[in-house]
Amino acid sequence: MTVYPHVFFQDRWVSSAEAVVPIGSLAMRYGLSVFEGIRLYAPLDGGRARAFLLAEHLDRMGRSLQAMRFPDPGLSALPDIITELAERNDIRQDAYVRVAATPLNAGQLGEPALPRLSVTASPMGRKRWLNEGRSMALQISDRERGSSAVHPPHAKNIANYAGPRLAWLAAKEAGFDGCVLVNRHGRLAEAPTAALFLVRDGVLYTPALSEDVLPSITRAWVLRTAPTLGIPVEETELTRQQAWSADEAFLCGTGLEFAPVASFDGHLCRLHEKQPITRRLVIEYFQDVRRPAGPAPAQEVAGVSGRRD
Ligand SMILES: Cc1ncc(COP(=O)(O)O)c(C=O)c1O
């Protein structure tokens, strides 16, 4: 992945080659680093790319820090830093910003973590699923998404990705495009880096947050947008059998955006060619991401976070 040359690291603007994590840091020794992936979308009228759903991402990052018992490294500065990142790198195309709070201090496992902010960006357009009009063949893995008994599922910390990565590699080696992890009860949870939705008889279903999934910002967008399009949504418990007999399905997330699913474990979704509800949501999403930025709907954002996350 190409990284734009100017990055923010330890309170300074440096070149990406200078942003180096010390070998003895808590981050390197114990896999500690809380992060967010945020999309920048280029406006239709030209100009620099702007962050989409930034308030929601910052809210989730604050909750990740709290869950990991990291002090705040200065989240309130992030909106300005991200604007400056786009200016310094003159970003005029769709991009992906990674914000991380990484403990760079050396220490033993039980010592306090002192996170420092880093903010980097990479060019990122549509992934191949939307670009090439393809749908994913997914495997439902036997591997579990770590439960709240293992680590806080709502904390986006790098170590949480080690197990899901192994599930993903195994699925690819078995000839699938990706996988869905289960939770400790064997019910469907999410993909390694995306939320899961199934459609049956015109209704959208997604695992509830109590199913040990990350409170995905894109998932929350679907939950509040679908009803406005006349599509009922339900947060619930989902089984493999329900995936095998779905009409449609898709994965969604900030980086992935939307990826239609054709099959689970080789069982084709009934409407895997037409995918009417998935397509309707994708159209709405791309209208939304490029809407001119209006005044921040602070109450609405807080309300959404409160209800869904
Ligand atoms: C484990 C996991 N689930 C779901 C998602 C999708 O979340 P979001 O829509 O906030 O990007 C991500 C990506 O951040 C993720 O890492």
The ligand as an SDF file (V2000), in Angstrom:
LIG
                    3D

 16 16  0  0  0  0  0  0  0  0999 V2000
  -13.1370   -6.1840   12.8630 C   0  0  0  0  0  0  0  0  0  0  0  0
  -13.8210   -5.1780   12.0060 C   0  0  0  0  0  0  0  0  0  0  0  0
  -15.1560   -5.2620   11.8400 N   0  0  0  0  0  0  0  0  0  0  0  0
  -15.8310   -4.3630   11.0870 C   0  0  0  0  0  0  0  0  0  0  0  0
  -15.1730   -3.3240   10.4580 C   0  0  0  0  0  0  0  0  0  0  0  0
  -15.9290   -2.2930    9.6980 C   0  0  0  0  0  0  0  0  0  0  0  0
  -15.9840   -1.1510   10.5090 O   0  0  0  0  0  0  0  0  0  0  0  0
  -16.1330    0.3000    9.8990 P   0  0  0  0  0  0  0  0  0  0  0  0
  -17.4060    0.3040    9.1200 O   0  0  0  0  0  0  0  0  0  0  0  0
  -16.1990    1.1810   11.0720 O   0  0  0  0  0  0  0  0  0  0  0  0
  -14.9390    0.5330    9.0720 O   0  0  0  0  0  0  0  0  0  0  0  0
  -13.7950   -3.2080   10.5890 C   0  0  0  0  0  0  0  0  0  0  0  0
  -13.0670   -2.1160    9.9480 C   0  0  0  0  0  0  0  0  0  0  0  0
  -12.7630   -1.1640   10.5960 O   0  0  0  0  0  0  0  0  0  0  0  0
  -13.0970   -4.1450   11.3930 C   0  0  0  0  0  0  0  0  0  0  0  0
  -11.7740   -4.0570   11.5510 O   0  0  0  0  0  0  0  0  0  0  0  0
  1  2  1  0
  2  3  1  0
  2 15  2  0
  3  4  2  0
  4  5  1  0
  5  6  1  0
  5 12  2  0
  6  7  1  0
  7  8  1  0
  8  9  2  0
  8 10  1  0
  8 11  1  0
 12 13  1  0
 12 15  1  0
 13 14  2  0
 15 16  1  0
M  END
$$$$
